[in-house]
Amino acid sequence: MKLNTAMKQLVLADCSVFQNLDRAVLSLLAETARAEVFLPGELLVEVDEEADCAFVIIEGRVGVLVPGVDEPIHHMGPGDSVG
């Protein structure tokens, strides 16, 4: 997925974590952000893993799994963030 800086800024502005940030700050974040595609079943983060980035979901759904539970305990979708 290829997004230009303006499109990334719109995605970030729609995410609740970033909604109250100044436009200039959103612009800086958008310039450094990159879009990634994850395949079904691919792992984004693990429990207790030290975060060095955040993921904003643009499309699709992400299941939240916990050790010892076979099914997702929660689902996240467009506009949600994790990490």
C-alpha positions as CSV (number, residue, x, y, z in Angstrom):
1,M,0.0,0.0,0.0
2,K,1.5,3.3,-1.0
3,L,0.3,6.5,0.8
4,N,1.6,10.0,0.2
5,T,2.2,12.3,3.2
6,A,-1.1,14.1,2.9
7,M,-3.0,10.7,2.9
8,K,-1.0,9.6,5.9
9,Q,-1.8,12.8,7.7
10,L,-5.5,12.2,7.1
11,V,-5.2,8.6,8.5
12,L,-3.4,9.8,11.6
13,A,-5.9,12.7,12.2
14,D,-8.8,10.1,12.1
15,C,-7.1,8.0,14.8
16,S,-8.3,8.8,18.3
17,V,-4.7,8.7,19.7
18,F,-3.6,11.5,17.4
19,Q,-6.9,13.5,17.0
20,N,-5.9,16.4,19.4
21,L,-2.4,16.9,17.9
22,D,-1.5,20.2,16.2
23,R,-1.6,20.0,12.4
24,A,2.2,20.7,12.3
25,V,2.9,17.8,14.6
26,L,0.6,15.5,12.5
27,S,2.5,16.6,9.4
28,L,5.8,15.6,11.0
29,L,4.5,12.2,12.0
30,A,3.1,11.7,8.6
31,E,6.4,12.4,7.0
32,T,8.1,9.7,9.0
33,A,5.3,7.2,8.9
34,R,5.3,4.3,6.6
35,A,2.5,2.0,5.3
36,E,2.9,-1.7,5.8
37,V,0.7,-4.6,4.7
38,F,0.3,-7.6,7.0
39,L,-1.1,-10.9,5.8
40,P,-3.7,-12.9,7.7
41,G,-2.2,-14.6,10.7
42,E,0.9,-12.3,10.8
43,L,1.9,-11.1,14.2
44,L,2.1,-7.3,14.9
45,V,3.2,-7.2,18.5
46,E,3.6,-9.7,21.4
47,V,2.6,-9.4,25.1
48,D,5.3,-7.6,27.1
49,E,7.2,-6.7,24.0
50,E,8.8,-3.3,24.3
51,A,7.1,-1.0,21.7
52,D,9.2,1.1,19.3
53,C,6.4,2.0,17.0
54,A,2.6,2.3,16.7
55,F,0.3,0.7,14.2
56,V,-2.8,2.5,12.9
57,I,-5.2,0.1,11.2
58,I,-6.3,1.5,7.8
59,E,-8.3,-1.4,6.5
60,G,-9.2,-4.9,7.6
61,R,-9.4,-6.3,11.1
62,V,-6.8,-7.2,13.7
63,G,-7.5,-9.9,16.4
64,V,-6.1,-9.5,19.9
65,L,-4.8,-12.8,21.2
66,V,-3.6,-13.6,24.6
67,P,-1.6,-16.7,25.7
68,G,-3.7,-19.7,26.5
69,V,-6.8,-18.5,24.7
70,D,-7.4,-19.9,21.2
71,E,-9.8,-17.2,19.9
72,P,-9.3,-13.4,19.8
73,I,-10.5,-11.6,22.9
74,H,-11.1,-8.4,20.9
75,H,-11.0,-7.2,17.3
76,M,-9.7,-3.8,16.1
77,G,-10.4,-2.1,12.8
78,P,-9.9,1.0,10.8
79,G,-8.9,4.0,12.9
80,D,-7.8,1.9,15.8
81,S,-4.2,1.9,17.0
82,V,-1.9,-0.6,18.7
83,G,1.7,-0.6,19.8
